[in-house]
Amino acid sequence: ETLTEDKPLHVDKFSSLLLKRAKLALNPGSSIVDNDKSKFKVLGKKKGAKKVAKNKKKVTKIKYFNESLDDIMQKEIERDPFVEIPYVVKYLIDQITELNGNQLEGIFRISVKFSKLEDVRDKIDQNDFTVTFENAYCPAALLKLWLRELKNPLIPLNLYNTCVDICDEPEKIEEVVMTKLPKHNYKVVVSLIKFLQFLGKPEHVNKTKMSYTNLAVVFAPGFLRPPPDTDPSTQLFNSDKERAFVEHLIGTNIGTTNE
């Protein structure tokens, strides 16, 4: 048959195979592969990728409220060996600061609907930190709530009596906090005291009306808790001592030292 430009050359399968082998011999580095094998290789890569994804280490969820500080920090350290305080503390302090809590009258004293607090608390316990706050009152209330819901108080129970006994002695207060507190408790105390010292600056107090004394009234129940067997009359008597302890603690150098 005469070949013309508009008639393609028909090559049988055997000739086609010979042609491929000839090309491969002339170009050893070429990758002439059967289409079916090529598809197999692609599928193999996808299956491998899925296996890698399945074996990827899951990020541990951290429940922050109504937990012990030790349990929270154990999980935090699994995520980041260098972390020093629970992320929720940093997050709430940052939110209060960014929303100009130092300019709001009655910060930490203005109440927030408990239904709203419950909603945000549940999201934080799901490690959802995408909440948009209207103002600083809500994160301020959540910070108080987190402290009060700790299974163990920030100042351990075995130090309670010592703390109320030295409530008017700032140097002894500073010594006890710096030498007697467990590591994680100490780091959280320092972070909170630094923040409260910032809020308690005279230029901020003019607007917030939250002096060291008022801040201590709010935070004393989060720092100190009487032992469970303490009788009600003693608890009432000690409440002013708890406030004095925290007020003097805010006034110490603990928050101003380089950690």
C-alpha positions in Angstrom: 0.0 0.0 0.0 1.3 3.4 -0.9 1.8 5.8 2.0 0.5 9.3 1.8 0.6 12.2 4.3 -3.1 11.8 5.2 -2.8 8.0 5.9 -1.1 7.1 9.2 1.2 4.1 9.4 -0.5 1.2 11.1 2.0 -0.7 13.3 1.0 -4.1 14.9 1.5 -4.7 18.6 4.6 -6.8 18.1 6.3 -4.0 16.0 5.2 -1.5 18.7 7.0 -3.5 21.4 10.1 -3.8 19.3 10.1 0.0 18.7 9.8 0.7 22.5 12.7 -1.6 23.3 14.8 0.0 20.6 14.1 3.4 22.0 15.0 2.2 25.5 18.3 0.8 24.2 19.2 4.1 22.6 18.2 6.1 25.7 19.0 4.1 28.9 17.9 7.0 31.2 14.4 7.3 29.7 11.3 6.2 31.6 9.2 4.4 29.1 6.7 2.6 31.3 3.5 0.8 30.6 0.5 3.0 31.4 -1.0 0.4 33.7 2.2 0.3 35.8 2.3 4.1 36.0 -1.2 4.1 37.4 -0.2 1.4 39.9 2.7 3.5 41.2 0.5 6.6 41.7 -2.0 4.6 43.6 0.8 3.1 45.7 1.9 6.6 46.7 -1.6 7.6 47.8 -2.0 4.5 49.9 1.3 5.2 51.6 0.3 8.8 52.3 -2.9 7.6 54.0 -0.8 5.3 56.2 1.5 8.2 57.2 -1.6 10.3 58.1 -3.0 7.5 60.2 0.2 7.1 62.1 0.6 10.8 62.8 0.5 11.6 66.6 -2.7 13.0 67.8 -2.6 16.3 69.7 -3.7 15.7 73.3 -6.8 17.7 74.3 -6.5 19.5 77.6 -9.5 20.0 79.9 -8.7 23.2 81.8 -11.6 23.8 84.2 -12.3 21.9 87.3 -9.0 20.1 87.0 -5.8 20.0 89.1 -2.9 22.2 88.0 -0.6 19.2 88.0 -2.8 17.3 85.5 -3.2 20.3 83.3 0.6 20.9 83.2 1.4 17.3 82.5 -0.7 17.5 79.3 0.7 20.9 78.4 4.3 19.5 78.7 3.4 16.6 76.4 2.6 19.3 73.8 5.5 21.6 74.6 8.3 20.5 77.0 9.2 24.2 77.7 5.8 25.5 78.6 5.6 27.0 82.1 2.0 27.9 82.7 -1.4 26.6 81.4 -2.2 28.1 78.1 -5.6 29.2 79.4 -4.0 31.6 81.8 -1.9 33.2 79.1 -4.9 33.3 76.8 -7.2 35.0 79.2 -4.6 37.5 80.4 -3.9 38.4 76.8 -7.6 38.8 76.0 -8.1 41.1 79.0 -5.1 43.2 78.0 -6.0 43.4 74.3 -9.6 44.4 75.2 -8.3 47.3 77.4 -9.4 45.7 80.7 -7.0 48.2 82.4 -9.4 51.0 81.3 -12.7 49.3 82.4 -14.3 50.3 85.6 -14.9 47.4 87.9 -12.9 44.9 85.9 -13.1 41.5 87.8 -16.0 42.9 89.7 -18.7 43.4 87.0 -20.6 40.2 86.8 -21.2 38.2 83.5 -24.2 35.9 82.8 -23.2 32.5 84.0 -24.8 30.9 80.9 -22.3 32.9 78.8 -19.4 31.8 81.0 -20.5 28.2 80.7 -20.7 28.4 76.9 -17.1 29.8 76.6 -15.8 27.5 79.3 -17.1 24.5 77.4 -15.4 25.8 74.2 -12.1 26.3 76.0 -12.3 22.8 77.4 -12.6 21.6 73.8 -9.5 23.6 73.1 -11.4 26.1 71.0 -9.7 29.5 71.5 -11.5 31.2 68.7 -14.1 33.0 70.9 -14.7 36.6 70.1 -15.3 38.6 73.3 -17.3 41.8 73.3 -15.3 43.3 76.1 -12.8 42.3 78.8 -15.4 41.5 81.5 -16.0 38.0 80.2 -12.3 36.8 80.0 -11.8 38.5 83.4 -14.7 36.5 84.9 -13.3 33.3 83.3 -9.9 33.8 84.8 -11.5 34.1 88.3 -13.6 31.0 87.6 -10.6 29.0 86.4 -8.8 29.8 89.7 -11.7 29.0 91.9 -12.5 25.7 90.1 -8.9 24.3 90.4 -9.2 21.0 92.3 -6.4 22.1 94.6 -5.8 25.8 95.5 -3.0 27.7 94.0 -1.4 28.1 97.5 -1.4 24.4 98.7 -3.5 23.6 101.7 -0.5 22.6 103.8 0.7 26.3 103.6 -2.7 27.9 104.4 -2.2 28.4 108.1 1.4 29.7 107.6 0.1 32.2 105.0 -2.7 33.6 107.2 -0.3 33.8 110.1 2.2 36.0 108.1 -0.5 38.0 106.2 0.9 41.3 107.4 4.6 40.5 106.9 5.5 41.1 103.2 9.1 39.8 103.5 7.9 36.5 104.9 5.2 36.3 102.3 7.7 36.7 99.6 10.0 34.1 101.1 7.3 31.5 101.5 6.0 31.9 98.0 9.5 31.8 96.4 10.7 28.8 98.4 7.7 26.7 99.4 5.5 26.6 96.4 5.6 23.7 93.9 7.2 24.8 90.6 4.0 25.0 88.5 2.1 26.8 91.3 4.9 29.3 91.6 5.0 30.0 87.9 1.3 30.7 87.8 1.4 32.9 90.9 4.2 35.0 89.3 2.3 35.4 86.1 -0.9 36.5 87.9 1.0 38.8 90.2 2.7 40.5 87.3 -0.6 41.1 85.7 -2.3 42.4 88.9 0.6 44.8 89.4 0.0 46.1 85.9 -3.7 46.5 86.6 -2.9 48.2 89.9 -0.8 51.0 88.5 -2.2 54.4 89.7 -3.0 55.5 86.1 -5.1 52.4 85.6 -6.8 52.5 89.1 -8.1 56.0 88.2 -10.3 54.3 85.6 -10.9 50.8 86.9 -11.3 51.7 90.6 -9.5 48.4 91.3 -6.7 49.1 93.7 -4.4 46.4 95.2 -7.0 46.0 98.0 -9.9 45.6 95.6 -8.0 43.2 93.4 -7.0 41.2 96.5 -10.6 40.9 97.6 -11.4 39.4 94.2 -8.4 37.0 94.0 -8.0 35.9 97.6 -10.5 33.0 97.1 -8.5 31.8 94.1 -5.1 31.9 95.8 -6.1 30.6 99.3 -8.6 28.1 100.5 -9.0 26.9 104.1 -8.7 23.2 104.8 -12.1 21.4 104.5 -12.3 20.7 108.2 -12.0 24.5 109.1 -15.1 25.6 111.0 -17.2 28.4 109.5 -16.4 31.0 112.2 -12.7 30.5 111.6 -13.2 30.8 107.9 -15.0 34.1 108.3 -12.3 35.4 110.7 -9.6 34.4 108.3 -11.2 35.9 105.2 -9.7 39.3 105.9 -6.3 37.7 106.5 -6.5 36.0 103.1 -7.2 39.3 101.5 -4.3 40.9 103.4 -1.9 38.1 102.3 -2.8 38.6 98.6 -2.7 42.3 98.8 0.8 42.2 100.2 1.8 39.6 97.7 0.8 42.0 94.9 3.0 44.6 96.5 6.1 42.4 96.7 8.9 42.2 94.2 7.9 38.7 93.0 6.2 40.0 89.8 9.0 42.4 89.0 11.9 40.0 89.1 13.2 38.4 85.9 12.1 34.8 85.7 
